[in-house]
């Protein structure tokens, strides 16, 4: 039942009950798709996004993902406690050390990760 949470009850019911195709523009405007690409470019674009995601620290990324998913149903205080717990797990992993060292050498400063 994630669909109504993602796009709203009315739009979800429209899709579920009618089974009608949803255009790329509709999917994008509803927040069901993050971007629109040219025909036959969806796989290359997905692979590009996958490479970007794979290039980031995976323990940190996974803990951020878990923190985001697990905040649903929690009040703000509980969500912050959970986020803090996931942050501690990331710190305990030591994974951040490589990135911190690279940052002190200039990589990633001013929003650029291509340094």
Phi and psi in degrees as a GROMACS rama.xvg file:
@    title "Ramachandran Plot"
@    xaxis  label "Phi"
@    yaxis  label "Psi"
@TYPE xy
-75.2859  -28.9144  UNK-2
-55.1095  -50.0412  UNK-3
-60.8301  -31.341  UNK-4
-70.5955  -31.8085  UNK-5
-78.807  -42.895  UNK-6
-121.929  -0.355687  UNK-7
96.4481  153.796  UNK-8
-63.2191  -46.1877  UNK-9
-61.128  -47.7921  UNK-10
-67.1478  -39.8008  UNK-11
-62.4681  -44.1816  UNK-12
-64.2634  -38.2989  UNK-13
-56.2529  -50.2367  UNK-14
-64.6798  -45.2766  UNK-15
-68.1823  -46.0836  UNK-16
-79.8025  -34.5895  UNK-17
-92.9172  -28.3783  UNK-18
66.1798  11.6858  UNK-19
-70.2679  149.228  UNK-20
-64.4633  142.897  UNK-21
-105.362  128.54  UNK-22
-70.838  162.209  UNK-23
-59.8593  -40.1386  UNK-24
-64.3857  -42.7212  UNK-25
-62.7121  -49.1321  UNK-26
-56.9038  -41.253  UNK-27
-66.9252  -47.0524  UNK-28
-67.6922  -26.4089  UNK-29
-82.7304  -10.7012  UNK-30
85.0893  12.7214  UNK-31
-83.1936  -24.3692  UNK-32
-125.955  145.552  UNK-33
-89.8111  -21.4014  UNK-34
-159.694  162.494  UNK-35
-114.709  132.469  UNK-36
-122.692  164.905  UNK-37
-64.7532  158.271  UNK-38
-55.8029  139.358  UNK-39
68.3434  13.979  UNK-40
-113.453  2.37162  UNK-41
-66.3706  -42.3412  UNK-42
-67.0055  -49.1567  UNK-43
-58.0845  -38.2328  UNK-44
-67.8136  -41.9276  UNK-45
-62.2698  -39.6615  UNK-46
-67.0384  -36.4839  UNK-47
-63.2729  -44.9224  UNK-48
-64.1581  -42.3591  UNK-49
-60.8342  -40.5739  UNK-50
-63.8102  -40.4869  UNK-51
-61.4783  -49.2519  UNK-52
-60.9445  -43.0442  UNK-53
-65.9888  -22.3349  UNK-54
-78.9126  -13.5369  UNK-55
-90.0955  160.607  UNK-56
-59.9938  118.955  UNK-57
-72.8088  -35.6655  UNK-58
-65.0821  -45.4327  UNK-59
-61.663  -47.0834  UNK-60
-60.3431  -44.5542  UNK-61
-64.3293  -42.3016  UNK-62
-66.9101  -36.4939  UNK-63
-63.684  -41.9295  UNK-64
-63.0079  -46.6285  UNK-65
-61.9365  -41.6114  UNK-66
-60.7198  -41.9202  UNK-67
-65.6397  -49.0631  UNK-68
-65.0308  -40.5853  UNK-69
-80.9534  -1.59965  UNK-70
-79.9376  -17.5409  UNK-71
-63.0411  134.646  UNK-72
84.7185  -2.09545  UNK-73
-104.886  149.421  UNK-74
-75.7337  170.949  UNK-75
-59.9706  -39.8017  UNK-76
-64.6401  -46.3776  UNK-77
-62.9308  -39.9231  UNK-78
-64.5387  -39.8878  UNK-79
-66.4274  -39.0212  UNK-80
-61.9559  -45.4425  UNK-81
-61.6416  -44.6489  UNK-82
-60.8676  -40.7391  UNK-83
-61.8508  -42.7662  UNK-84
-61.3659  -43.8621  UNK-85
-66.2482  -36.4893  UNK-86
-62.7063  -40.9016  UNK-87
-62.5081  -40.5298  UNK-88
-60.9427  -38.7199  UNK-89
-64.5235  -45.8797  UNK-90
-63.1484  -41.9714  UNK-91
-62.8779  -26.9118  UNK-92
-70.9345  -24.0772  UNK-93
76.1555  0.788702  UNK-94
-59.7904  -30.2283  UNK-95
-69.3466  -19.3681  UNK-96
-59.4057  -43.8082  UNK-97
-61.1369  -45.0639  UNK-98
-67.0285  -39.0547  UNK-99
-62.9723  -41.7153  UNK-100
-63.9088  -43.1539  UNK-101
-63.7015  -38.646  UNK-102
-64.4879  -41.2889  UNK-103
-64.9511  -22.0893  UNK-104
-90.3076  2.83525  UNK-105
111.132  -15.0089  UNK-106
-71.1471  131.196  UNK-107
89.0273  -8.68612  UNK-108
-68.7557  144.533  UNK-109
63.0554  26.676  UNK-110
79.9792  4.52262  UNK-111
-99.9353  126.33  UNK-112
-107.31  11.1456  UNK-113
-99.981  5.97129  UNK-114
